[in-house]
Amino acid sequence: MSRPYRAPGELDSLEQVLQSEHSHGDGRFTAAASERLREITGAADVLLTTSGTHALEMSTRLIGAAPGDEIIMPSFTFPSAANAIVLAGATPVFVDIDEATGNLDPGRVQEAIGPRTKAISVMHYGGVPADVTALECIARDAGILLLEDNAHGLGVEGPGVRLGSVGVTAAQSFHDTKNIHCGEGGALLINDPTMVLSAEIMREKGTNRSQFLRGQVDKYSWAQIGSSYLLSELNAAVLDCQLAEFDTIQRLRHRIWDRYAAELADWADREGVALMDPPGGLHAAHLFFMLLPSHEAQRALLDHLHRSGVGAAFHYVPLHTSAAGMLYGRAAGSLDRSERFSERLVRLPLWPSMSDDDVDRVISAVDRFHVRTLVGTTSATR
Ligand SMILES: *Cc1c(COP(=O)(O)O)cnc(C)c1O
């Protein structure tokens, strides 16, 4: 399904960190990688973190989410955004998605807003921008905040939208399944300058050590509640090398994505399958998905691909149907589309160094699969 990219210079940078005897966080590679992220995303400030999950946790704490507050989010997403809400003592309110993109449906968000709503947490599935114009408008009218989970959408930019600079904060992930990775790691992008100092303290075990290192205070101490969210320089060294290759990595990923879209189009038409079709062509080439006509067809295609030696997967058991989601969250309105999306989704392998032969093999394996015979056979059997 995915293989981490090897960027030039990684071993050399790691050696430099080890030689320097400064491998804890906030060194020279942290500064360099943060600067590259500022350039890529246009975010006002960037703090590297130990994971995307931790960046999301920092976000809900920074906006002061507390028991009694609700934060609206998609049910179709990775659990981290929901955990971040629950850890702050607040309640995730799950709303449905748009059927074509898998992103939050602004109409459903609007309907879910109530007196307890503190924020909207938006994820851009596959790096396809959610309808940020509508969401910004809804948030402004309701006097609530917008938080971004931008784990899929690093560097996506188009007319009127730049992912990572939409929310008051945005979380990036550098897990080794993401476009840019450092094993495990993340970043909190901060677009409200008044939050930066508090975020620095939260990341440094609740101390004002960052101010101390800049010579702004003469000693450091416990200033507020925090945790250890600071990325090690060892990880930052790898991250810096990866970010230096961002354009190359994206070019390689888009090339594979474009081949899937073009070469599977006839098959998809013939078989009644919907290929990923980002509005305005904007996406991060993080993943390539297709929606099969039924759950039965999804299972059959996944089996067929696995038997052909091709890794393929679906994902995101909708959070409102998960054990923890039912315990800690609340569903607002119908979530039929989230369930149908997850039941019909198939993702194809995609990694930057995939060879043309690899891509050929995937495409020909998919092309040998016939939804219609499957449906015919099954109904005949019944
Ligand atoms: C990967 C991912 C996360 C979590 O990031 P980690 O760095 O693994 O903690 C959160 N949200 C989404 C949408 C993700 O894909």
The ligand as a MOL file (V3000), in Angstrom:
LIG
                    3D

  0  0  0     0  0            999 V3000
M  V30 BEGIN CTAB
M  V30 COUNTS 15 15 0 0 0
M  V30 BEGIN ATOM
M  V30 1 C -2.2190 9.9120 10.1700 0
M  V30 2 C -3.3760 10.7170 10.5730 0
M  V30 3 C -3.4850 11.2470 11.8660 0
M  V30 4 C -2.5250 10.9080 12.9790 0
M  V30 5 O -1.2230 11.2970 12.7570 0
M  V30 6 P -0.0510 10.6040 13.6070 0
M  V30 7 O 1.1560 11.3930 13.2180 0
M  V30 8 O 0.0170 9.1710 13.1720 0
M  V30 9 O -0.3750 10.7380 15.0420 0
M  V30 10 C -4.5640 12.0680 12.1660 0
M  V30 11 N -5.5070 12.3330 11.2450 0
M  V30 12 C -5.4540 11.8230 9.9960 0
M  V30 13 C -6.5180 12.1610 9.0260 0
M  V30 14 C -4.4050 10.9890 9.6300 0
M  V30 15 O -4.3740 10.4660 8.3970 0
M  V30 END ATOM
M  V30 BEGIN BOND
M  V30 1 1 1 2
M  V30 2 1 2 3
M  V30 3 2 2 14
M  V30 4 1 3 4
M  V30 5 2 3 10
M  V30 6 1 4 5
M  V30 7 1 5 6
M  V30 8 2 6 7
M  V30 9 1 6 8
M  V30 10 1 6 9
M  V30 11 1 10 11
M  V30 12 2 11 12
M  V30 13 1 12 13
M  V30 14 1 12 14
M  V30 15 1 14 15
M  V30 END BOND
M  V30 END CTAB
M  END
